[in-house]
C-alpha cells in the first residue's frame, strides 16, 4: 500500500509538471497545436478544431484537462486535451472575437461576437444555450473584439475595434454561488469545481458525437 501511495504521488507530481509546461497554439487555418516547452521539436497533438482562424484559446482555470476555443467560423468549442474531438460546440451565428472562462466558476464562460453582442454561459445551469445574450454596440458600425472578467468583482469588460471599453455588471443569476443554510456564501475549493465540471461533461466525454448548441 505504501509503495502504491508513493508511486501515485510521484505520478501526480509528474502530471502537474507536464501540465505547467504545456501550451496551445491556434492558427489562421483553424488548427490547434498542443506543445510542450521541453519537447519543442514537434507538436504533441494537432486538433482540426475550426474551419477558419482561431481567435482565442484558454485553459480552464480549475480543470487541468479542459480548454476552450473560439473562431471566425462562428463557433465556441470546449475540449478535453486527451480527446481529438470537442466535447461541446456552440454556434453563435456570428464571428466569435473572444472567449474567456470566469475566474469564480469552472462552468461559466463569456464571449463576444462581431454582431455586437456579449454572451454569458453556465454549463451547470444550461448546457445548450447562453443564460444571457445582450447587444452592446450597433453591429453595423462596431465589432466587439475582446472580453475579460474582473477577478474580484462581478464585472465584465468588453472591448471593440474602435478602441472603446464597456464595463458591464453581472446580475446575480449570472454569478450564482453555493450558500449555506443561513444564506452565507460557501468557500469553493478547486476539487469541488473540478467535480462540478466533470459532472457536466461526463454525459458527453464518452459519447462518439459531441453536443452542438446555440
PyMOL CGO cylinders between C-alpha atoms (Angstrom):
from pymol import cmd
from pymol.cgo import CYLINDER

trace = [
    CYLINDER, 0.00, 0.00, 0.00, 2.85, 2.41, 0.87, 0.3, 1, 1, 1, 1, 1, 1,
    CYLINDER, 2.85, 2.41, 0.87, 4.56, 1.71, -2.50, 0.3, 1, 1, 1, 1, 1, 1,
    CYLINDER, 4.56, 1.71, -2.50, 1.33, 2.39, -4.38, 0.3, 1, 1, 1, 1, 1, 1,
    CYLINDER, 1.33, 2.39, -4.38, 0.85, 5.64, -2.46, 0.3, 1, 1, 1, 1, 1, 1,
    CYLINDER, 0.85, 5.64, -2.46, 4.40, 6.79, -3.23, 0.3, 1, 1, 1, 1, 1, 1,
    CYLINDER, 4.40, 6.79, -3.23, 4.05, 5.92, -6.92, 0.3, 1, 1, 1, 1, 1, 1,
    CYLINDER, 4.05, 5.92, -6.92, 0.68, 7.67, -7.02, 0.3, 1, 1, 1, 1, 1, 1,
    CYLINDER, 0.68, 7.67, -7.02, 2.14, 10.84, -5.53, 0.3, 1, 1, 1, 1, 1, 1,
    CYLINDER, 2.14, 10.84, -5.53, 5.05, 10.74, -7.99, 0.3, 1, 1, 1, 1, 1, 1,
    CYLINDER, 5.05, 10.74, -7.99, 2.68, 10.37, -10.94, 0.3, 1, 1, 1, 1, 1, 1,
    CYLINDER, 2.68, 10.37, -10.94, 0.65, 13.35, -9.70, 0.3, 1, 1, 1, 1, 1, 1,
    CYLINDER, 0.65, 13.35, -9.70, 3.80, 15.47, -9.46, 0.3, 1, 1, 1, 1, 1, 1,
    CYLINDER, 3.80, 15.47, -9.46, 4.92, 14.43, -12.97, 0.3, 1, 1, 1, 1, 1, 1,
    CYLINDER, 4.92, 14.43, -12.97, 1.46, 15.17, -14.38, 0.3, 1, 1, 1, 1, 1, 1,
    CYLINDER, 1.46, 15.17, -14.38, 1.37, 18.59, -12.69, 0.3, 1, 1, 1, 1, 1, 1,
    CYLINDER, 1.37, 18.59, -12.69, 4.83, 19.43, -14.05, 0.3, 1, 1, 1, 1, 1, 1,
    CYLINDER, 4.83, 19.43, -14.05, 3.82, 18.38, -17.57, 0.3, 1, 1, 1, 1, 1, 1,
    CYLINDER, 3.82, 18.38, -17.57, 0.64, 20.50, -17.42, 0.3, 1, 1, 1, 1, 1, 1,
    CYLINDER, 0.64, 20.50, -17.42, 2.64, 23.53, -16.28, 0.3, 1, 1, 1, 1, 1, 1,
    CYLINDER, 2.64, 23.53, -16.28, 4.87, 23.17, -19.35, 0.3, 1, 1, 1, 1, 1, 1,
    CYLINDER, 4.87, 23.17, -19.35, 2.06, 22.52, -21.84, 0.3, 1, 1, 1, 1, 1, 1,
    CYLINDER, 2.06, 22.52, -21.84, 0.69, 25.25, -24.09, 0.3, 1, 1, 1, 1, 1, 1,
    CYLINDER, 0.69, 25.25, -24.09, -1.65, 25.61, -27.07, 0.3, 1, 1, 1, 1, 1, 1,
    CYLINDER, -1.65, 25.61, -27.07, -1.26, 27.44, -30.37, 0.3, 1, 1, 1, 1, 1, 1,
    CYLINDER, -1.26, 27.44, -30.37, -4.13, 28.42, -32.69, 0.3, 1, 1, 1, 1, 1, 1,
    CYLINDER, -4.13, 28.42, -32.69, -3.63, 29.00, -36.42, 0.3, 1, 1, 1, 1, 1, 1,
    CYLINDER, -3.63, 29.00, -36.42, -5.31, 31.02, -39.16, 0.3, 1, 1, 1, 1, 1, 1,
    CYLINDER, -5.31, 31.02, -39.16, -6.27, 27.72, -40.81, 0.3, 1, 1, 1, 1, 1, 1,
    CYLINDER, -6.27, 27.72, -40.81, -8.31, 26.68, -37.76, 0.3, 1, 1, 1, 1, 1, 1,
    CYLINDER, -8.31, 26.68, -37.76, -5.95, 24.11, -36.26, 0.3, 1, 1, 1, 1, 1, 1,
    CYLINDER, -5.95, 24.11, -36.26, -4.85, 23.97, -32.63, 0.3, 1, 1, 1, 1, 1, 1,
    CYLINDER, -4.85, 23.97, -32.63, -1.43, 22.56, -31.77, 0.3, 1, 1, 1, 1, 1, 1,
    CYLINDER, -1.43, 22.56, -31.77, -0.60, 21.17, -28.34, 0.3, 1, 1, 1, 1, 1, 1,
    CYLINDER, -0.60, 21.17, -28.34, 3.04, 21.78, -27.39, 0.3, 1, 1, 1, 1, 1, 1,
    CYLINDER, 3.04, 21.78, -27.39, 5.46, 21.19, -24.55, 0.3, 1, 1, 1, 1, 1, 1,
    CYLINDER, 5.46, 21.19, -24.55, 8.21, 23.62, -23.55, 0.3, 1, 1, 1, 1, 1, 1,
    CYLINDER, 8.21, 23.62, -23.55, 10.72, 20.80, -23.06, 0.3, 1, 1, 1, 1, 1, 1,
    CYLINDER, 10.72, 20.80, -23.06, 9.77, 19.00, -26.29, 0.3, 1, 1, 1, 1, 1, 1,
    CYLINDER, 9.77, 19.00, -26.29, 9.89, 21.64, -28.99, 0.3, 1, 1, 1, 1, 1, 1,
    CYLINDER, 9.89, 21.64, -28.99, 10.92, 19.51, -31.96, 0.3, 1, 1, 1, 1, 1, 1,
    CYLINDER, 10.92, 19.51, -31.96, 7.32, 18.62, -32.84, 0.3, 1, 1, 1, 1, 1, 1,
    CYLINDER, 7.32, 18.62, -32.84, 3.70, 19.03, -31.72, 0.3, 1, 1, 1, 1, 1, 1,
    CYLINDER, 3.70, 19.03, -31.72, 2.29, 16.64, -29.12, 0.3, 1, 1, 1, 1, 1, 1,
    CYLINDER, 2.29, 16.64, -29.12, -1.09, 16.77, -30.83, 0.3, 1, 1, 1, 1, 1, 1,
    CYLINDER, -1.09, 16.77, -30.83, -2.89, 18.67, -33.58, 0.3, 1, 1, 1, 1, 1, 1,
    CYLINDER, -2.89, 18.67, -33.58, -6.64, 19.24, -33.44, 0.3, 1, 1, 1, 1, 1, 1,
    CYLINDER, -6.64, 19.24, -33.44, -8.61, 20.05, -36.59, 0.3, 1, 1, 1, 1, 1, 1,
    CYLINDER, -8.61, 20.05, -36.59, -10.54, 22.45, -34.42, 0.3, 1, 1, 1, 1, 1, 1,
    CYLINDER, -10.54, 22.45, -34.42, -12.18, 25.07, -36.64, 0.3, 1, 1, 1, 1, 1, 1,
    CYLINDER, -12.18, 25.07, -36.64, -12.87, 25.89, -40.29, 0.3, 1, 1, 1, 1, 1, 1,
    CYLINDER, -12.87, 25.89, -40.29, -11.47, 29.42, -40.04, 0.3, 1, 1, 1, 1, 1, 1,
    CYLINDER, -11.47, 29.42, -40.04, -8.97, 31.38, -37.94, 0.3, 1, 1, 1, 1, 1, 1,
    CYLINDER, -8.97, 31.38, -37.94, -8.72, 30.59, -34.21, 0.3, 1, 1, 1, 1, 1, 1,
    CYLINDER, -8.72, 30.59, -34.21, -9.04, 33.82, -32.21, 0.3, 1, 1, 1, 1, 1, 1,
    CYLINDER, -9.04, 33.82, -32.21, -8.69, 32.62, -28.61, 0.3, 1, 1, 1, 1, 1, 1,
    CYLINDER, -8.69, 32.62, -28.61, -7.70, 29.53, -26.64, 0.3, 1, 1, 1, 1, 1, 1,
    CYLINDER, -7.70, 29.53, -26.64, -7.75, 29.29, -22.85, 0.3, 1, 1, 1, 1, 1, 1,
    CYLINDER, -7.75, 29.29, -22.85, -7.24, 26.52, -20.32, 0.3, 1, 1, 1, 1, 1, 1,
    CYLINDER, -7.24, 26.52, -20.32, -9.97, 26.17, -17.72, 0.3, 1, 1, 1, 1, 1, 1,
    CYLINDER, -9.97, 26.17, -17.72, -8.71, 27.90, -14.51, 0.3, 1, 1, 1, 1, 1, 1,
    CYLINDER, -8.71, 27.90, -14.51, -9.80, 24.92, -12.38, 0.3, 1, 1, 1, 1, 1, 1,
    CYLINDER, -9.80, 24.92, -12.38, -9.72, 21.79, -14.54, 0.3, 1, 1, 1, 1, 1, 1,
    CYLINDER, -9.72, 21.79, -14.54, -6.25, 20.98, -15.93, 0.3, 1, 1, 1, 1, 1, 1,
    CYLINDER, -6.25, 20.98, -15.93, -7.54, 18.87, -18.83, 0.3, 1, 1, 1, 1, 1, 1,
    CYLINDER, -7.54, 18.87, -18.83, -10.15, 21.24, -20.24, 0.3, 1, 1, 1, 1, 1, 1,
    CYLINDER, -10.15, 21.24, -20.24, -9.71, 24.18, -22.61, 0.3, 1, 1, 1, 1, 1, 1,
    CYLINDER, -9.71, 24.18, -22.61, -11.96, 26.41, -24.70, 0.3, 1, 1, 1, 1, 1, 1,
    CYLINDER, -11.96, 26.41, -24.70, -11.52, 27.91, -28.17, 0.3, 1, 1, 1, 1, 1, 1,
    CYLINDER, -11.52, 27.91, -28.17, -13.33, 30.35, -30.43, 0.3, 1, 1, 1, 1, 1, 1,
    CYLINDER, -13.33, 30.35, -30.43, -13.09, 31.18, -34.10, 0.3, 1, 1, 1, 1, 1, 1,
    CYLINDER, -13.09, 31.18, -34.10, -14.15, 33.24, -37.07, 0.3, 1, 1, 1, 1, 1, 1,
    CYLINDER, -14.15, 33.24, -37.07, -16.27, 30.21, -38.08, 0.3, 1, 1, 1, 1, 1, 1,
    CYLINDER, -16.27, 30.21, -38.08, -18.97, 31.35, -35.59, 0.3, 1, 1, 1, 1, 1, 1,
    CYLINDER, -18.97, 31.35, -35.59, -18.21, 28.65, -33.04, 0.3, 1, 1, 1, 1, 1, 1,
    CYLINDER, -18.21, 28.65, -33.04, -17.02, 28.12, -29.49, 0.3, 1, 1, 1, 1, 1, 1,
    CYLINDER, -17.02, 28.12, -29.49, -15.71, 24.66, -28.62, 0.3, 1, 1, 1, 1, 1, 1,
    CYLINDER, -15.71, 24.66, -28.62, -14.88, 23.02, -25.30, 0.3, 1, 1, 1, 1, 1, 1,
    CYLINDER, -14.88, 23.02, -25.30, -12.18, 20.34, -25.32, 0.3, 1, 1, 1, 1, 1, 1,
    CYLINDER, -12.18, 20.34, -25.32, -10.58, 17.64, -23.21, 0.3, 1, 1, 1, 1, 1, 1,
    CYLINDER, -10.58, 17.64, -23.21, -6.98, 17.81, -24.40, 0.3, 1, 1, 1, 1, 1, 1,
    CYLINDER, -6.98, 17.81, -24.40, -6.79, 13.99, -24.30, 0.3, 1, 1, 1, 1, 1, 1,
    CYLINDER, -6.79, 13.99, -24.30, -9.50, 13.71, -26.98, 0.3, 1, 1, 1, 1, 1, 1,
    CYLINDER, -9.50, 13.71, -26.98, -9.36, 14.66, -30.66, 0.3, 1, 1, 1, 1, 1, 1,
    CYLINDER, -9.36, 14.66, -30.66, -12.99, 15.80, -30.87, 0.3, 1, 1, 1, 1, 1, 1,
    CYLINDER, -12.99, 15.80, -30.87, -14.61, 18.67, -28.89, 0.3, 1, 1, 1, 1, 1, 1,
    CYLINDER, -14.61, 18.67, -28.89, -16.96, 17.88, -26.03, 0.3, 1, 1, 1, 1, 1, 1,
    CYLINDER, -16.96, 17.88, -26.03, -19.23, 20.82, -26.82, 0.3, 1, 1, 1, 1, 1, 1,
    CYLINDER, -19.23, 20.82, -26.82, -19.75, 23.05, -29.86, 0.3, 1, 1, 1, 1, 1, 1,
    CYLINDER, -19.75, 23.05, -29.86, -21.73, 26.29, -29.62, 0.3, 1, 1, 1, 1, 1, 1,
    CYLINDER, -21.73, 26.29, -29.62, -22.89, 28.03, -32.82, 0.3, 1, 1, 1, 1, 1, 1,
    CYLINDER, -22.89, 28.03, -32.82, -23.23, 31.77, -32.15, 0.3, 1, 1, 1, 1, 1, 1,
    CYLINDER, -23.23, 31.77, -32.15, -24.28, 32.71, -35.71, 0.3, 1, 1, 1, 1, 1, 1,
    CYLINDER, -24.28, 32.71, -35.71, -21.54, 35.35, -35.96, 0.3, 1, 1, 1, 1, 1, 1,
    CYLINDER, -21.54, 35.35, -35.96, -17.75, 35.56, -35.77, 0.3, 1, 1, 1, 1, 1, 1,
    CYLINDER, -17.75, 35.56, -35.77, -16.62, 34.98, -32.18, 0.3, 1, 1, 1, 1, 1, 1,
    CYLINDER, -16.62, 34.98, -32.18, -13.93, 37.54, -31.40, 0.3, 1, 1, 1, 1, 1, 1,
    CYLINDER, -13.93, 37.54, -31.40, -13.05, 36.37, -27.91, 0.3, 1, 1, 1, 1, 1, 1,
    CYLINDER, -13.05, 36.37, -27.91, -14.00, 33.90, -25.17, 0.3, 1, 1, 1, 1, 1, 1,
    CYLINDER, -14.00, 33.90, -25.17, -12.94, 33.62, -21.53, 0.3, 1, 1, 1, 1, 1, 1,
    CYLINDER, -12.94, 33.62, -21.53, -13.59, 31.32, -18.58, 0.3, 1, 1, 1, 1, 1, 1,
    CYLINDER, -13.59, 31.32, -18.58, -14.91, 33.01, -15.44, 0.3, 1, 1, 1, 1, 1, 1,
    CYLINDER, -14.91, 33.01, -15.44, -12.42, 33.14, -12.53, 0.3, 1, 1, 1, 1, 1, 1,
    CYLINDER, -12.42, 33.14, -12.53, -15.10, 32.19, -9.99, 0.3, 1, 1, 1, 1, 1, 1,
    CYLINDER, -15.10, 32.19, -9.99, -16.60, 29.05, -11.58, 0.3, 1, 1, 1, 1, 1, 1,
    CYLINDER, -16.60, 29.05, -11.58, -15.35, 26.12, -13.65, 0.3, 1, 1, 1, 1, 1, 1,
    CYLINDER, -15.35, 26.12, -13.65, -18.55, 26.02, -15.72, 0.3, 1, 1, 1, 1, 1, 1,
    CYLINDER, -18.55, 26.02, -15.72, -19.03, 29.71, -16.57, 0.3, 1, 1, 1, 1, 1, 1,
    CYLINDER, -19.03, 29.71, -16.57, -17.62, 31.43, -19.64, 0.3, 1, 1, 1, 1, 1, 1,
    CYLINDER, -17.62, 31.43, -19.64, -18.39, 34.54, -21.68, 0.3, 1, 1, 1, 1, 1, 1,
    CYLINDER, -18.39, 34.54, -21.68, -17.84, 35.53, -25.30, 0.3, 1, 1, 1, 1, 1, 1,
    CYLINDER, -17.84, 35.53, -25.30, -18.27, 38.44, -27.69, 0.3, 1, 1, 1, 1, 1, 1,
    CYLINDER, -18.27, 38.44, -27.69, -19.38, 38.29, -31.32, 0.3, 1, 1, 1, 1, 1, 1,
    CYLINDER, -19.38, 38.29, -31.32, -18.87, 40.73, -34.16, 0.3, 1, 1, 1, 1, 1, 1,
    CYLINDER, -18.87, 40.73, -34.16, -22.62, 41.37, -34.39, 0.3, 1, 1, 1, 1, 1, 1,
    CYLINDER, -22.62, 41.37, -34.39, -22.20, 43.50, -31.23, 0.3, 1, 1, 1, 1, 1, 1,
    CYLINDER, -22.20, 43.50, -31.23, -23.34, 41.02, -28.57, 0.3, 1, 1, 1, 1, 1, 1,
    CYLINDER, -23.34, 41.02, -28.57, -21.87, 39.67, -25.33, 0.3, 1, 1, 1, 1, 1, 1,
    CYLINDER, -21.87, 39.67, -25.33, -22.90, 36.16, -24.25, 0.3, 1, 1, 1, 1, 1, 1,
    CYLINDER, -22.90, 36.16, -24.25, -22.64, 34.50, -20.83, 0.3, 1, 1, 1, 1, 1, 1,
    CYLINDER, -22.64, 34.50, -20.83, -22.92, 30.72, -20.39, 0.3, 1, 1, 1, 1, 1, 1,
    CYLINDER, -22.92, 30.72, -20.39, -23.07, 28.45, -17.36, 0.3, 1, 1, 1, 1, 1, 1,
    CYLINDER, -23.07, 28.45, -17.36, -22.85, 24.76, -18.28, 0.3, 1, 1, 1, 1, 1, 1,
    CYLINDER, -22.85, 24.76, -18.28, -24.02, 23.81, -14.81, 0.3, 1, 1, 1, 1, 1, 1,
    CYLINDER, -24.02, 23.81, -14.81, -27.32, 25.62, -15.41, 0.3, 1, 1, 1, 1, 1, 1,
    CYLINDER, -27.32, 25.62, -15.41, -27.85, 25.15, -19.15, 0.3, 1, 1, 1, 1, 1, 1,
    CYLINDER, -27.85, 25.15, -19.15, -25.60, 23.08, -21.42, 0.3, 1, 1, 1, 1, 1, 1,
    CYLINDER, -25.60, 23.08, -21.42, -27.34, 24.16, -24.61, 0.3, 1, 1, 1, 1, 1, 1,
    CYLINDER, -27.34, 24.16, -24.61, -27.85, 27.93, -24.59, 0.3, 1, 1, 1, 1, 1, 1,
    CYLINDER, -27.85, 27.93, -24.59, -26.49, 31.15, -23.15, 0.3, 1, 1, 1, 1, 1, 1,
    CYLINDER, -26.49, 31.15, -23.15, -28.01, 32.44, -19.91, 0.3, 1, 1, 1, 1, 1, 1,
    CYLINDER, -28.01, 32.44, -19.91, -27.75, 35.94, -21.36, 0.3, 1, 1, 1, 1, 1, 1,
    CYLINDER, -27.75, 35.94, -21.36, -27.04, 37.45, -24.80, 0.3, 1, 1, 1, 1, 1, 1,
    CYLINDER, -27.04, 37.45, -24.80, -27.01, 41.23, -24.78, 0.3, 1, 1, 1, 1, 1, 1,
    CYLINDER, -27.01, 41.23, -24.78, -26.42, 43.75, -27.55, 0.3, 1, 1, 1, 1, 1, 1,
    CYLINDER, -26.42, 43.75, -27.55, -23.60, 46.11, -26.52, 0.3, 1, 1, 1, 1, 1, 1,
    CYLINDER, -23.60, 46.11, -26.52, -22.99, 48.13, -29.69, 0.3, 1, 1, 1, 1, 1, 1,
    CYLINDER, -22.99, 48.13, -29.69, -24.62, 48.68, -33.08, 0.3, 1, 1, 1, 1, 1, 1,
    CYLINDER, -24.62, 48.68, -33.08, -23.43, 45.76, -35.20, 0.3, 1, 1, 1, 1, 1, 1,
    CYLINDER, -23.43, 45.76, -35.20, -23.19, 47.71, -38.47, 0.3, 1, 1, 1, 1, 1, 1,
    CYLINDER, -23.19, 47.71, -38.47, -20.81, 50.29, -37.01, 0.3, 1, 1, 1, 1, 1, 1,
    CYLINDER, -20.81, 50.29, -37.01, -18.74, 48.50, -34.38, 0.3, 1, 1, 1, 1, 1, 1,
    CYLINDER, -18.74, 48.50, -34.38, -17.36, 45.00, -33.81, 0.3, 1, 1, 1, 1, 1, 1,
    CYLINDER, -17.36, 45.00, -33.81, -16.68, 43.56, -30.37, 0.3, 1, 1, 1, 1, 1, 1,
    CYLINDER, -16.68, 43.56, -30.37, -13.20, 42.06, -30.16, 0.3, 1, 1, 1, 1, 1, 1,
    CYLINDER, -13.20, 42.06, -30.16, -12.31, 41.28, -26.53, 0.3, 1, 1, 1, 1, 1, 1,
    CYLINDER, -12.31, 41.28, -26.53, -13.89, 40.29, -23.22, 0.3, 1, 1, 1, 1, 1, 1,
    CYLINDER, -13.89, 40.29, -23.22, -12.45, 39.94, -19.72, 0.3, 1, 1, 1, 1, 1, 1,
    CYLINDER, -12.45, 39.94, -19.72, -13.79, 39.02, -16.27, 0.3, 1, 1, 1, 1, 1, 1,
    CYLINDER, -13.79, 39.02, -16.27, -12.72, 41.03, -13.23, 0.3, 1, 1, 1, 1, 1, 1,
    CYLINDER, -12.72, 41.03, -13.23, -11.07, 38.55, -10.86, 0.3, 1, 1, 1, 1, 1, 1,
    CYLINDER, -11.07, 38.55, -10.86, -12.59, 40.13, -7.72, 0.3, 1, 1, 1, 1, 1, 1,
    CYLINDER, -12.59, 40.13, -7.72, -15.79, 41.96, -8.62, 0.3, 1, 1, 1, 1, 1, 1,
    CYLINDER, -15.79, 41.96, -8.62, -18.80, 40.78, -10.73, 0.3, 1, 1, 1, 1, 1, 1,
    CYLINDER, -18.80, 40.78, -10.73, -17.76, 42.90, -13.70, 0.3, 1, 1, 1, 1, 1, 1,
    CYLINDER, -17.76, 42.90, -13.70, -17.17, 42.14, -17.38, 0.3, 1, 1, 1, 1, 1, 1,
    CYLINDER, -17.17, 42.14, -17.38, -15.09, 44.37, -19.61, 0.3, 1, 1, 1, 1, 1, 1,
    CYLINDER, -15.09, 44.37, -19.61, -15.85, 44.37, -23.34, 0.3, 1, 1, 1, 1, 1, 1,
    CYLINDER, -15.85, 44.37, -23.34, -13.62, 45.99, -25.97, 0.3, 1, 1, 1, 1, 1, 1,
    CYLINDER, -13.62, 45.99, -25.97, -14.39, 46.92, -29.57, 0.3, 1, 1, 1, 1, 1, 1,
    CYLINDER, -14.39, 46.92, -29.57, -12.48, 47.63, -32.79, 0.3, 1, 1, 1, 1, 1, 1,
    CYLINDER, -12.48, 47.63, -32.79, -12.74, 51.40, -32.24, 0.3, 1, 1, 1, 1, 1, 1,
    CYLINDER, -12.74, 51.40, -32.24, -10.71, 51.21, -29.03, 0.3, 1, 1, 1, 1, 1, 1,
    CYLINDER, -10.71, 51.21, -29.03, -13.65, 51.67, -26.64, 0.3, 1, 1, 1, 1, 1, 1,
    CYLINDER, -13.65, 51.67, -26.64, -14.16, 49.58, -23.48, 0.3, 1, 1, 1, 1, 1, 1,
    CYLINDER, -14.16, 49.58, -23.48, -17.58, 48.97, -21.93, 0.3, 1, 1, 1, 1, 1, 1,
    CYLINDER, -17.58, 48.97, -21.93, -17.97, 47.87, -18.30, 0.3, 1, 1, 1, 1, 1, 1,
    CYLINDER, -17.97, 47.87, -18.30, -20.85, 45.50, -17.53, 0.3, 1, 1, 1, 1, 1, 1,
    CYLINDER, -20.85, 45.50, -17.53, -22.09, 44.33, -14.14, 0.3, 1, 1, 1, 1, 1, 1,
    CYLINDER, -22.09, 44.33, -14.14, -23.13, 40.69, -13.93, 0.3, 1, 1, 1, 1, 1, 1,
    CYLINDER, -23.13, 40.69, -13.93, -26.61, 40.21, -12.49, 0.3, 1, 1, 1, 1, 1, 1,
    CYLINDER, -26.61, 40.21, -12.49, -26.97, 37.76, -9.55, 0.3, 1, 1, 1, 1, 1, 1,
    CYLINDER, -26.97, 37.76, -9.55, -28.44, 35.00, -11.74, 0.3, 1, 1, 1, 1, 1, 1,
    CYLINDER, -28.44, 35.00, -11.74, -25.25, 35.05, -13.86, 0.3, 1, 1, 1, 1, 1, 1,
    CYLINDER, -25.25, 35.05, -13.86, -22.92, 34.58, -10.90, 0.3, 1, 1, 1, 1, 1, 1,
    CYLINDER, -22.92, 34.58, -10.90, -24.66, 32.06, -8.67, 0.3, 1, 1, 1, 1, 1, 1,
    CYLINDER, -24.66, 32.06, -8.67, -22.56, 30.83, -5.75, 0.3, 1, 1, 1, 1, 1, 1,
    CYLINDER, -22.56, 30.83, -5.75, -23.26, 27.98, -3.30, 0.3, 1, 1, 1, 1, 1, 1,
    CYLINDER, -23.26, 27.98, -3.30, -24.69, 29.15, 0.03, 0.3, 1, 1, 1, 1, 1, 1,
    CYLINDER, -24.69, 29.15, 0.03, -25.15, 27.65, 3.48, 0.3, 1, 1, 1, 1, 1, 1,
    CYLINDER, -25.15, 27.65, 3.48, -28.45, 27.36, 5.36, 0.3, 1, 1, 1, 1, 1, 1,
    CYLINDER, -28.45, 27.36, 5.36, -28.10, 30.91, 6.67, 0.3, 1, 1, 1, 1, 1, 1,
    CYLINDER, -28.10, 30.91, 6.67, -27.56, 32.38, 3.21, 0.3, 1, 1, 1, 1, 1, 1,
    CYLINDER, -27.56, 32.38, 3.21, -23.84, 32.95, 3.58, 0.3, 1, 1, 1, 1, 1, 1,
    CYLINDER, -23.84, 32.95, 3.58, -21.51, 32.17, 0.67, 0.3, 1, 1, 1, 1, 1, 1,
    CYLINDER, -21.51, 32.17, 0.67, -19.64, 28.88, 0.94, 0.3, 1, 1, 1, 1, 1, 1,
    CYLINDER, -19.64, 28.88, 0.94, -15.94, 28.74, 0.15, 0.3, 1, 1, 1, 1, 1, 1,
    CYLINDER, -15.94, 28.74, 0.15, -15.30, 26.77, -3.03, 0.3, 1, 1, 1, 1, 1, 1,
    CYLINDER, -15.30, 26.77, -3.03, -12.31, 24.51, -3.49, 0.3, 1, 1, 1, 1, 1, 1,
    CYLINDER, -12.31, 24.51, -3.49, -10.54, 23.59, -6.71, 0.3, 1, 1, 1, 1, 1, 1,
    CYLINDER, -10.54, 23.59, -6.71, -11.58, 19.97, -6.16, 0.3, 1, 1, 1, 1, 1, 1,
    CYLINDER, -11.58, 19.97, -6.16, -15.25, 20.96, -5.92, 0.3, 1, 1, 1, 1, 1, 1,
    CYLINDER, -15.25, 20.96, -5.92, -15.03, 22.99, -9.12, 0.3, 1, 1, 1, 1, 1, 1,
    CYLINDER, -15.03, 22.99, -9.12, -13.35, 20.10, -10.96, 0.3, 1, 1, 1, 1, 1, 1,
    CYLINDER, -13.35, 20.10, -10.96, -16.07, 17.72, -9.79, 0.3, 1, 1, 1, 1, 1, 1,
    CYLINDER, -16.07, 17.72, -9.79, -18.78, 20.16, -10.88, 0.3, 1, 1, 1, 1, 1, 1,
    CYLINDER, -18.78, 20.16, -10.88, -17.39, 20.45, -14.39, 0.3, 1, 1, 1, 1, 1, 1,
    CYLINDER, -17.39, 20.45, -14.39, -16.72, 16.71, -14.66, 0.3, 1, 1, 1, 1, 1, 1,
    CYLINDER, -16.72, 16.71, -14.66, -20.34, 16.01, -13.76, 0.3, 1, 1, 1, 1, 1, 1,
    CYLINDER, -20.34, 16.01, -13.76, -21.48, 18.23, -16.64, 0.3, 1, 1, 1, 1, 1, 1,
    CYLINDER, -21.48, 18.23, -16.64, -19.01, 16.74, -19.11, 0.3, 1, 1, 1, 1, 1, 1,
    CYLINDER, -19.01, 16.74, -19.11, -19.40, 13.08, -18.21, 0.3, 1, 1, 1, 1, 1, 1,
    CYLINDER, -19.40, 13.08, -18.21, -22.53, 12.76, -20.37, 0.3, 1, 1, 1, 1, 1, 1,
    CYLINDER, -22.53, 12.76, -20.37, -20.56, 13.66, -23.50, 0.3, 1, 1, 1, 1, 1, 1,
    CYLINDER, -20.56, 13.66, -23.50, -16.96, 12.64, -22.70, 0.3, 1, 1, 1, 1, 1, 1,
    CYLINDER, -16.96, 12.64, -22.70, -17.54, 9.01, -23.73, 0.3, 1, 1, 1, 1, 1, 1,
    CYLINDER, -17.54, 9.01, -23.73, -20.05, 9.77, -26.49, 0.3, 1, 1, 1, 1, 1, 1,
    CYLINDER, -20.05, 9.77, -26.49, -18.98, 9.33, -30.17, 0.3, 1, 1, 1, 1, 1, 1,
    CYLINDER, -18.98, 9.33, -30.17, -20.78, 12.59, -31.05, 0.3, 1, 1, 1, 1, 1, 1,
    CYLINDER, -20.78, 12.59, -31.05, -20.29, 16.00, -29.48, 0.3, 1, 1, 1, 1, 1, 1,
    CYLINDER, -20.29, 16.00, -29.48, -23.03, 18.22, -28.13, 0.3, 1, 1, 1, 1, 1, 1,
    CYLINDER, -23.03, 18.22, -28.13, -23.90, 21.04, -30.52, 0.3, 1, 1, 1, 1, 1, 1,
    CYLINDER, -23.90, 21.04, -30.52, -25.66, 24.05, -29.02, 0.3, 1, 1, 1, 1, 1, 1,
    CYLINDER, -25.66, 24.05, -29.02, -26.63, 27.63, -29.70, 0.3, 1, 1, 1, 1, 1, 1,
]
cmd.load_cgo(trace, "trace")
